[in-house]
Amino acid sequence: MTMTDTAILHIPGQDKPLNKKQKEFNTLSETIEALDRQIADLQQAYDEMLRRMPSDLDPLIREYQGYRADIVNLWDRAYDAEHFRKAYQTKLAYLITENAYDLIKNHERNELKPVFNKYSPTNIDVLLEEERLRETSRIQDPAFLLESENVTEPEVLFHELSAEEQQRIKAERREQRMDQRTREAQQAKTTKSVRSVYMELVKTFHPDRETNEAEKLRKTETMQRITKAYQANNLLDLLKLQMELEQIDRAGLENLNKNQLSYYNKILRQQVDELDQQKVSIQQKISAVCGLPWQHAQSQVTVIAKFNTNINELKAEIKNIKKVSKHWLVPSQLKTYLKPFQIPNQPEEDDDE
């Protein structure tokens, strides 16, 4: 394994204390290495969950939803039986439509459509289409879309403003243009810093003029690593490649001038920001799979522990729903459940027999 894979790049402080910029370089280097390791760790956790879902989780979900569908059919049969008065039937109808709708919409249990339609004044297909249109409308709502940066206010509105307000707006726009030019100039300098490191490596390791085939192959492989780091704007990996390939040593880092170090630190801060975004992205994907709040997804151990807990909890739920389903085959047991049940936002009815 190469230095690029393992070593943390540090400016040594052997001869004299490090200055503020050197300390920042070391801190940023450590942060990047830690984020790289954590992102790789979380990606492994995510990949493991995806690998295990078809065999370990999906069959349990199908089994559990199958028992829910059985219970909906059980409630349907109970509704038509002579054991339940109107108050109980009202509760049964509510439970049937609520559960059947979820099972049809989210778990493709389309065999329940006739049961749902039996108790709903509106056909299930109409309701599903209405919800689809609502979701489409929500996605297209301008409130959920970023406005184009190129949209400008109509000129007539600007001229309707007071002279003082017009001057204020013009001043703000001038300041924004100056800020943009400053940012572009700074970006050009930092990009130049990365490119200068890249070019030093290219001069030595470009394989085109190499005549020895073995050496040409070695340089080709090295250039692939150099190009990959450059295309990713990864200054840290380029500097580590320079050290690995003995173009510079740690003392060379210590002797970087302040301006060069400032540009390096700026690039490393950008790299930290990008890695933070990558980390949040994988954390949110993990959360969508296993339900762990994304902020808590900090390690593979934590994530897989949550995934395993979900599996065990679902097994317990299946065991429980099987028991409940068996009990509710007895009308008196079902009545015991229905009696205290209250339909949300509806006055309680007299369900005494």
N, C-alpha and C positions, 0 to 999 in steps of 0.2 A: 504494500500500500504506500502511496506517495505522500510526501509532506502536504500536498494540496488537500489530501483527504483527512489528515489528522491534526496538523499543527495549528496552534493559535499564533497568529502573527503579532509579535510584541516589539516595541522599541525598548531596548535594554537601558537601564539606568545605572550602569555600573560605575562610570567615571564621575558623573554629576547628576544631581536631582533632575527629574523630568520637568519640563515646563508644562503649562496648561494645555497647549495644543497636542503635545506628545501624550499626555495623560488621556486626553480625549480620544486620540487615535487608538490607544490600547483598549479603552473602554468600548469604543465602537467595534473594534475587532472581536473582543470577547462576546459582545452582544450578537454580532452576526453569526459567529460560530455556534452560540447557544440556540439561536433561532433556526439555523440550518438543521441542527440535530433534532430540535423539537418538531419542526415541520415534517422531517423524514419519519420520526416516531409516530406522529399523528396520521400521516399518510398510510403507514403500515397498519395502524389500527383500523382506519377506514376501509382499506383493501381487505383486511381479514373479515370485517363484518359483511362486506359485499360477497365475499367468497362463501361465508357460512350461511347467509340468509336462505338460499334455495333449499338447503338440506336441514338446517337447524331451526329456522324461524317460520318460514312461509307455510310449511305443512301444519304447524301448530295454529297459525292464524286461520287457515282454511278450516281446520277442525273446529276451532272456537266459533267462527262465524256460521259454520254448519249447525252447531247446536243452537245458536241464536235463531236461525231460520226454523229449526224444529219447534222452538218455543213459540214463535209467531204462529205457526200452523196449529200448535196446541191451543193457543188463545183463541184462534179462529173457531176451532171445534167447540171450545168451551162456551163461546158467545152464543152458538146455536143450540146449546144444550138447555135443558129446562131447569138447571140448578141455580141460575143467576138472574136476579131482578135487574131493572133498568139501570140503577146506579152502578152496579158492577159492570154491566154491559158498556156503559159510557166509558168507564176506565179501561176496559179491555180494548175498545175501539181506539182509544188514544194510544195505548201501548202498541197495538198492532200497526197503526199508521206510522208512528214515530220510528219504530224499529225496522219495519219493512222498508221505509223510505231510505234509511241509512244503509241497509243491506243491499238494496237495489243500486243506489247511487255510488256507493263507495266500495262494494264488494261483488258487484255483478251478479247478484242473486235474482236474476230476472224472472225466475219461476214464481216469485212472490208478487209480481205485478197484479194478477187477478185478485189476490187477497187484499192488497192495498186498495185497489179500485172498489172493492166491495164496501169499504168503510169510509172512503174519501169522496167528498162531493166533486172533486176535480181529478181528472184522469192523471195517472202518474207520468205519462209521457208529456202531457201539457206542462206539468210542474217542472219536470227536468229541463224542458226546452226554455221555460221562463227563467230558470236559474242559470242556464247556459248564456242566455242573452244578457242577464244582469251582470254576469262575470265579464262578458265581452265588453259591455258598456263601461264597467268599472275600469278595466284595463285601458280603454281608450279615453277615459276622462282626462281632460287637460290637467286636472289637479294631480294626477299620477305621472304625468309626463314632464320631462325637462323642456323648458321653452328654448327655442333656438337662440343661440348667442348672437345671431345676425339680425334678429328682429329689432327694429328701431321704432320709436314713437313717431306718429305722423307729424310732419313739420308744422302743420297748422297748430297742433297742441303746444308745441314748443313756443311758438310766437305769441300764444295767448298768455304765456307766463309773464310775470313782471320782469323788468330789466335786471333787477337784483337777482332773481331766481335764475334767469338765463345765464348770468355771469357765474353763479355758483355751479351750475351744471357744466358749463364749459371748463371751469377750473378743475372740476372732478375728472372730466374726461381727459384733460391734459395730463393730470397726475396719473391716471390709469395708463395712458400711453407711455409715460416716462417709466412707470413701474414695470410695464411689460418689456420695454427696451432694456432696462436694468437686469431683469430676470433672464432675458435672452443672452445678454452679454455674459452673465455669470455662468449660464448653462454652457455657453461656448467655451469658456475657460476650463470648466470641469471636464467637459468632453475632450478637450485638448489634452488635459492631464492624463486621462485614461488612454488616449490614442498614443501619447508619447511613450508610455510604458509598453503598449502593444507593439509599437514600431521597433523599439529596442529588441524585443523578443523576435520579431519577424526577421530583422537583419541577420540574426544568428541562426535561426532555425528554419528558414524557408528552404524547402527541399529541392527546388527546381534546378539549381546549379550543382547539386551533389552528384558525383559520379559513382561513388561506392554504393551498391544496391542496399546493403544492410544498413548503412548510415542514412541513406535516403528514406528507408522505411521507418527508421527511428525518428527522423526529423518530421516525417509526414504525420506520425502519431502525435508527436509533441505539438505540431502546428494545429492539429485538430483540437487539442485541449486549449491552446492559446486562443484560437478563433472562437471557441465556445464561450470562454470567459469574456472576451471582448464584445461579442454580440449581446451578451447579457449585461454589459456595462459593469462587470464585476471586478472592480479595482482590486479587492482583497485577494482574489484568486490569481490575478495577474502578478501582483507583488509576490505572492507565495511561489508562483512559478519562477519568477526571477531568482528567488532565493534557492529554490530546489535545483535550478539549472545553473546556479552559481554565477549569475550576472551581478547580484548584489549580496551583501551579507547584512546581519542585524546592525552592525555598526554603521552601515550605509544608511539605514533607516534613521538612525540617531542623528545623522548629519544633514537630513533634509532641511532646506531653508523654510522659514515660517510661511511664506506665500505658498510654496508647493504643498506644505503640510495642511494649510487651510483648505486648499482645493481638494486634497485627498480626503480630509475630514468631511467636507461637504458631500462628496460622492458617497462616502460610507454612511452618512446620515440618510441620504436618499435610499441607499440599499437597505438600511434598517427599516425605513418606512415601507418599502416594497415587500420586505419579508413579513412585516407585521400584517400587511394586507393579505398576503398568502396564508398566514397562520389563521387569521379570522375566517377566511374563505373555507379552509379545510375544517375548522371548528364548527362552522355553521352547517356544513355538509354532514358532519358527524352527528350534530344535534338532530338533523332531519331524519336520520336513520334510527337512532337509539333513544331520542328524547332527553338526552343529557343537556342541560343548559350550556350553550356554546362556551360561555366564560369558564365553565368548570372542566371543559375538555382540554386538559393540560398534559396528559401523558397517555401512552398506549395502555398502561396498566389500568388507569381509571376508566378509560373508554370501554375496554373489553370487559371489565368488571360490571359496568352498567349493562352492556349487551347481554352478558350471562344472566344478570339479575332479571332482565326483561323476559328471557326464555323461561327461567324458573317460575316467575310470577305468572306467566301465561299458562304454564303447565298446571299451576295451582288453580287458576281461573277455570280451566277446562274441567278439572276434577270437581270444582264447586258447581259449575253450570250443569254438569251431568247429574249431580245429586239433586239440584233444584228442579231440573226438568222431570226427574222421576217423581219427586214429591208432588209437583203440580198436576200430575196425572190424576191425583185424588182431589175431587172438587173442593172438599173442605179445606185442604191445604192451600189451594189457590185462593180461596176466599179469605183465608187468614192473611195472605199477602196483600190482597186487594183492599181489604177493609180500611187500613190506615193510609193507603196510598192516596195522594192528593194531586190532581191534575194542575200543573202550574197555571197561575192567573185565572183560576176558575173557582167559584164558590163551592164549598163542600156540600155534597148532596146527602140526603138521608139514604143510607144503604142498608138499614136494618131490614131483616126479612120479616 
